[in-house]
Amino acid sequence: MTDIEFDDEGWSAIHHCVAAEKELLMSIEKFVTSNEEFLECETKDRFHRTPLLLAVAKDKTKSVEKLLELGARITALDAYNHGVVEICAMTDNVEMLSHFIEMSNPELTVWKRLIKFLSADTDEESEKAAVILDKITKEQDGEVVNEKTYWEPFVQASGVPAVIKVCKSAAGDTVKVRNLHILNNIIHHTVVPGILAKAGGIKILISLVTKNLKGASVPVLNIIKEVLFSNPEMAAQVCDAGLLPIAVKLMNSPEKLAVESVANVVESVGAIASSSPAMQKTVGLTSLIFKSLLGLFQIQELQTSVRLLSALTNTTRKLVSGNKENQTECIDCEGAAPLIMVSRANKYRDLQTSAIRALYELSLDNIYASNNILEEGAVLPLMQILKKSRALSLQEAIALTLWSLAGPDINNKRSMASMMGVNLLIEFLGAAGPSADNLNYIGAEGLGVLAQGAHNKQMAIAEANGIQPLVRQLRSASTNVVTSVIQALRHLCIGIGYVTNTANQSTIAQSRGLKFLVALMAHSKAEMIQVESALTLAAIALGHSENIASLEENPDFTFLHIIRLLYSNNDKVGILAGTALATFSFNNVLQQKAIAECGGVRWHNFAPHLTSKDDIAAINAAFQAVVLSRIIPDEEPAVSSAEGIKELVNRLEHTKNDHSKALAADCIARLSHTRAGVPSAMVSINVIPHLCKLLEPQNDQVRGAVAVALGYLSFDHKGEREILRMCRENPHFIHVLKYYTKNYKLSPAFLEAWQHCVHVGLPCTVSKENQNDFIQTLSQSFTGAFMKPPKDLSASILTLTEDAGGSRSHSHHQSSRASQLLATIHDDMSQLHGRSTHSSRFTRHSHLTTSVQQHHPGSKKSISPMSQDVGPSISQQSQLPRIASGQS
């Protein structure tokens, strides 16, 4: 280099050509051609850079290409040990660095040098390396999408462990935060969380938040959230690293974080809870977790963030889903009110749906939670949204929530179904798509409960063309839907006391319902569907000669199918099979003979159940023993009947369960209009006093069945006198009997005798005041918590709704709407009072029973799932399905 001259700055001619504003490529080539030493000539300044390194530093792309073409050494280093890669980083030259990456020169190990540069001796160099890596791994910078990112080669070159090493080192805070941004860019890729965990990164990252490293919270919380969302199995590792206490601390001090970071904290908690039942329990047991989480709903500055509100509702849902302890804790922390509040955010359907799904999971199989949600006034706003919305996903969420809130009690289910309305329930049966099964299920369940009871809506459902959609759903792929439909069809055909609806029986047969049910009975793989189908077939054929003839002509129908089910290992199937045979045999000697010819039944089919601790099983077995007594070959008919009647009355007297009481009364009503001698036998063992005790204000389902049973027993001469005496002692009984039996029968002789008593003024043993007290109590029992209007809402949350003009006026409107909805439930309640004042028209049946209200959170007390009129039907307490959702 003795021939090369340098100026005062230590640059030679070629350096000036490289650094010139207009790149002098021909001059560069001339200098190198004339003297090859120019190619690697270093400056005499503090950098000692070759022409190539200087071209990189000055961002002269064409000069770089020319020098490399001429043979410049690409691995050259300057006085600071910086090569082309390091200089690109120090000058933040992304384009030049990308150029070297795309060259794929085996001599230039770009990624190895970049990652090594991350751990440079000085914070300045380390930070520069992190800055440029942040840029080339970021997929989107603001609103601009980077067409080319290099996350994959960075990961393959062990970039993730290098970042963790920097975060663990003594590097400055700014350097660590810059490295966190690199991780934040690539964490959503599937392979990255595993590498991060293997490198021990989870604990290190969380420690940075614990140490209050400025600027670390935002990227760390997002990284942890992404790790949990993509790899739920890492939840335990994240918990062990101490995230949950930190999350509680951050949620209690949200002002220290941006709203997006608060949302990341909340979503991380939800992701941990949804990873497994064990982790859900762990989160629930974390001190103050619910109080901290639900407290965020109350902070006005946060209430306008749709993302945060969505995170809160989704996380609450994940925490309480299927966990009664967490449900109860959430309720105790007043978690229902904010969810109801957000459920009215009808400008944001996804948010609204999320809140309603959270309410559903909060109430599911938890009576304590359901009662609290009812007290908070959830039903009215949800019902209004349901009737306005045509979005199936929203309808599904609301319908499931309302059905869950109704709980296991059939009276509450009937009230809820009445509020939904027959037409809407039928509309649910026609739903199609992802939400179809749940809506079909609730449509069938709702119509099924409306078709039951003394004041059923069998004809209203038929007149609204509800039978054909039910029959069509027999082809559903969902077992829950098919089972509910089968039961609904049965309830449409028979009422209390086996009173048949001939028109509905004919309509079902004409809609091919008989053929579908026979096919299900004969060919279904599920025993429960087989036996439910058999029982519904019996109901459709009961007293209907044409339908019986159609069954006999069907080659797939035989009583052998039902007799086989009688011997099932599943006791519920056996009981239902016995009820099906008894229903076919009810007041039909020919059917009894046909059953006997197919093998018949034996006393041992009933005897074990008569002494069962299960009242429902015993009551059904007692009814079956009486009806089938003539075809039980190994026991005398008189003995079978006597044992059945005695056990039926005994269970009526001693059972504490409302469903059992109602079933026993229903069976007595059935037997009261069967063969001669049975009503007299029941009267002789004092069934009437036991029945009359159940006319006192209590469960409407029980009261209706009892009243119908007494109505039929009034045709027995001794029974008539006994009931007359009871009504004289308790004159209000006559009002109850008339109210519940207006669609059934009361003996004309009994009514004439009562009128005679009234005419001659025979004395009564109760005062007028006591009678009025009874009527008032009965009236009050028909007033339900379903009609409670919601509490006033936060003004900030109201900005999410369409009617943000003020919560008080909205609540007043809903209170008015409550009266209108309540009036639709039982239009005949005024008849019970003997008057038709304005106020009485708004007192209707929509109550929560005393037994439900007294449930303690966490109580293991359960109500038997047996159906009121057919025994152990799985419809009475069917498990509501979990909502299938991408947000789960």
Secondary structure, 3 states (H helix, E strand, C coil): CCCCCCCCCCCCHHHHHHHCCCCCHHHHHHHHHHCHHHHHCCCCCCCCCCHHHHHHHCCCHHHHHHHHHCCCCCCCCCCCCCCHHHHHHHCCCHHHHHHHHHHCCCCCCHHHHHHHHHCCCCHHHHHHHHHHHHHHHCCEECCEECCCCCHHHHHHCCHHHHHHHHHHCCCCHHHHHHHHHHHHHHCCCCHHHHHHHHCCHHHHHHHHHHCCCCCCHHHHHHHHHHHHHHCHHHHHHHHHCCHHHHHHHHHHCHHHCCHHHHHHHHHHHHHHHHHCHHHHHHHHHCCCHHHHHHHHHHCHHHCCCHHHHHHHHHHHHHHHCCCHHHHHHHHHCCCHHHHHHHHCCCCCHHHHHHHHHHHHHHHCCCHHHHHHHHHCCCHHHHHHHHHHCCCHHHHHHHHHHHHHHHCCCHHHHHHHHHHHCHHHHHHHHCCCCCCHHHHHHHHHHHHHHHCCCCCCCHHHHHHCCCHHHHHHHHHCCCHHHHHHHHHHHHHHHECHHHCECHHHHHHHHHCCHHHHHHHHHHHCCCHHHHHHHHHHHHHHHCCCHHHHHHHHHCCCCCHHHHHHHHCCCCHHHHHHHHHHHHHHHCCCHHHHHHHHHCCCCCHHHCHHHHCCCCHHHHHHHHHHHHHCHHHCCCCCHHHHHHHHHHHHHHHHHHCCCHHHHHHHHHHHHHHCCCCCCHHHHHHHCCHHHHHHHCCCCCCHHHHHHHHHHHHHHCCCHHHHHHHHHHHHHCCHHHHHHHHHCCCCCCCHHHHHHHHHHHHHCCCCCCCHHHHHHHHHHHHHCCCCHHHCCCCCCCHHHHCCCCCCCCHHHHHHHHHHHHHHHHHCCCCCHHHHHCCCCCHHHHCCCCCCCHHHHCCCCCCCCCCCCCECCCECCCCCCCCCCCCCCCCC
